[in-house]
Amino acid sequence: MDMILTAIIIISVIVIALVYQESLLRARRKQFDEKMNEMERLFNETLENIRHHDWLLRTGLIETAYLFTEYGSSLTEDVKKWTR
């Protein structure tokens, strides 16, 4: 009888330990998934910002090239005056 009771206690402790370990693994997996989702969101946001700024830079370069083509060296003189 004592051996059966001891075996039941040992098996119960093992089952409790396994259930606890499983719950810890699930919690860690949930944290990992949340962090990965946050990193993916930040990555996508960064890409969108890069695309936006790249578009602004290209637009600015095109406008600058147009102004220099249109007004030539007089614009250069104006810029020198403004930056003094």
LOVEX-837986 format. One record per atom (N, C-alpha, C): atom name; x, y, z. Coordinates in steps of 0.05 Angstrom, whole numbers, plus 5000, padded with zeros to 4 digits. Layout:
// LOVEX-837986
  atom    xx    yy    zz
    CA     X     Y     Z
...
// end
This chain:
// LOVEX-837986
  atom    xx    yy    zz
     N  5016  4976  5000
    CA  5000  5000  5000
     C  5017  5025  5000
     N  5039  5024  5016
    CA  5056  5048  5017
     C  5070  5052  4991
     N  5077  5031  4976
    CA  5090  5034  4950
     C  5071  5046  4930
     N  5046  5038  4931
    CA  5026  5049  4913
     C  5022  5079  4918
     N  5020  5086  4943
    CA  5016  5114  4951
     C  5041  5131  4943
     N  5064  5120  4947
    CA  5089  5134  4939
     C  5090  5137  4908
     N  5082  5117  4893
    CA  5082  5118  4864
     C  5062  5139  4855
     N  5038  5140  4867
    CA  5018  5160  4860
     C  5028  5188  4866
     N  5042  5192  4888
    CA  5053  5218  4895
     C  5074  5226  4875
     N  5092  5208  4868
    CA  5113  5214  4849
     C  5102  5221  4822
     N  5082  5205  4812
    CA  5070  5210  4787
     C  5055  5237  4787
     N  5042  5243  4809
    CA  5028  5269  4812
     C  5047  5292  4810
     N  5070  5290  4824
    CA  5090  5311  4823
     C  5101  5315  4795
     N  5106  5293  4781
    CA  5116  5294  4753
     C  5095  5308  4735
     N  5070  5300  4738
    CA  5048  5312  4722
     C  5046  5342  4727
     N  5046  5349  4753
    CA  5045  5378  4760
     C  5068  5393  4748
     N  5092  5382  4750
    CA  5116  5395  4739
     C  5114  5398  4708
     N  5104  5378  4695
    CA  5100  5379  4666
     C  5080  5400  4658
     N  5058  5401  4672
    CA  5037  5421  4666
     C  5048  5449  4671
     N  5063  5453  4693
    CA  5074  5479  4699
     C  5094  5487  4678
     N  5111  5468  4669
    CA  5131  5474  4648
     C  5117  5482  4622
     N  5095  5468  4616
    CA  5080  5474  4591
     C  5068  5502  4593
     N  5058  5509  4616
    CA  5046  5536  4619
     C  5068  5558  4616
     N  5092  5552  4627
    CA  5114  5571  4624
     C  5122  5574  4595
     N  5123  5552  4581
    CA  5130  5552  4552
     C  5110  5568  4536
     N  5085  5564  4542
    CA  5064  5579  4528
     C  5066  5609  4534
     N  5071  5616  4559
    CA  5074  5645  4566
     C  5098  5657  4551
     N  5120  5642  4550
    CA  5144  5652  4536
     C  5139  5655  4507
     N  5125  5635  4496
    CA  5118  5636  4467
     C  5100  5660  4461
     N  5081  5666  4479
    CA  5064  5689  4475
     C  5080  5715  4476
     N  5098  5717  4495
    CA  5115  5741  4496
     C  5132  5744  4471
     N  5143  5721  4462
    CA  5160  5721  4438
     C  5143  5731  4414
     N  5119  5720  4411
    CA  5102  5727  4389
     C  5095  5757  4390
     N  5089  5767  4414
    CA  5082  5796  4417
     C  5106  5813  4409
     N  5130  5805  4417
    CA  5154  5821  4410
     C  5160  5819  4380
     N  5156  5796  4368
    CA  5160  5794  4340
     C  5140  5811  4324
     N  5115  5811  4333
    CA  5095  5828  4320
     C  5102  5857  4322
     N  5112  5865  4346
    CA  5120  5893  4350
     C  5144  5900  4331
     N  5163  5881  4330
    CA  5186  5886  4312
     C  5178  5888  4283
     N  5159  5871  4275
    CA  5149  5871  4247
     C  5135  5898  4242
     N  5119  5907  4261
    CA  5105  5932  4258
     C  5125  5955  4255
     N  5145  5956  4272
    CA  5166  5977  4271
     C  5181  5976  4245
     N  5187  5951  4236
    CA  5202  5948  4210
     C  5185  5959  4187
     N  5159  5952  4187
    CA  5142  5962  4165
     C  5139  5992  4166
     N  5137  6002  4191
    CA  5135  6032  4194
     C  5160  6045  4184
     N  5183  6034  4190
    CA  5209  6045  4181
     C  5211  6044  4151
     N  5202  6022  4139
    CA  5203  6020  4109
     C  5185  6041  4097
     N  5161  6045  4109
    CA  5143  6066  4099
     C  5155  6094  4101
     N  5169  6099  4124
    CA  5182  6125  4127
     C  5204  6129  4107
     N  5219  6107  4101
    CA  5241  6109  4082
     C  5229  6115  4054
     N  5207  6100  4047
    CA  5195  6105  4021
     C  5185  6134  4019
     N  5173  6144  4040
    CA  5162  6171  4040
     C  5185  6191  4037
     N  5206  6188  4053
    CA  5228  6207  4051
     C  5243  6204  4025
     N  5245  6180  4014
    CA  5257  6177  3988
     C  5241  6192  3967
     N  5215  6190  3969
    CA  5198  6205  3950
     C  5202  6235  3953
     N  5203  6244  3978
    CA  5208  6273  3982
     C  5235  6281  3971
     N  5255  6265  3976
    CA  5282  6271  3966
     C  5283  6273  3936
     N  5271  6253  3923
    CA  5270  6253  3894
     C  5255  6277  3883
     N  5232  6284  3896
    CA  5217  6307  3887
     C  5234  6332  3890
     N  5247  6334  3913
    CA  5264  6358  3918
     C  5287  6360  3898
     N  5299  6337  3891
    CA  5321  6338  3872
     C  5311  6346  3844
     N  5287  6335  3837
    CA  5276  6342  3811
     C  5269  6372  3810
     N  5257  6382  3831
    CA  5251  6411  3832
     C  5276  6428  3831
     N  5297  6419  3846
    CA  5322  6434  3846
     C  5334  6434  3818
     N  5335  6411  3805
    CA  5346  6409  3778
     C  5330  6427  3759
     N  5304  6427  3762
    CA  5287  6445  3745
     C  5294  6474  3749
     N  5296  6482  3775
    CA  5302  6510  3781
     C  5329  6518  3769
     N  5349  6501  3773
    CA  5376  6508  3762
     C  5375  6509  3731
     N  5360  6491  3719
    CA  5357  6491  3690
     C  5343  6517  3681
     N  5322  6524  3696
    CA  5306  6547  3688
     C  5320  6573  3693
     N  5333  6576  3717
    CA  5344  6602  3724
     C  5374  6603  3724
     N  5387  6581  3721
    CA  5416  6580  3718
     C  5431  6592  3741
     N  5451  6608  3735
    CA  5469  6618  3755
     C  5456  6640  3773
     N  5435  6653  3763
    CA  5422  6673  3780
     C  5411  6661  3806
     N  5402  6636  3804
    CA  5392  6622  3828
     C  5415  6617  3847
     N  5438  6610  3836
    CA  5461  6605  3853
     C  5468  6630  3869
     N  5467  6653  3856
    CA  5473  6678  3869
     C  5452  6683  3891
     N  5427  6678  3885
    CA  5406  6682  3906
     C  5411  6664  3930
     N  5418  6639  3925
    CA  5423  6621  3947
     C  5447  6631  3964
     N  5467  6641  3951
    CA  5490  6651  3966
     C  5482  6675  3983
     N  5464  6692  3973
    CA  5454  6715  3988
     C  5438  6705  4013
     N  5421  6685  4008
    CA  5403  6676  4030
     C  5419  6662  4052
     N  5441  6649  4045
    CA  5456  6634  4065
     C  5477  6650  4079
     N  5479  6675  4073
    CA  5499  6692  4087
     C  5489  6699  4114
// end
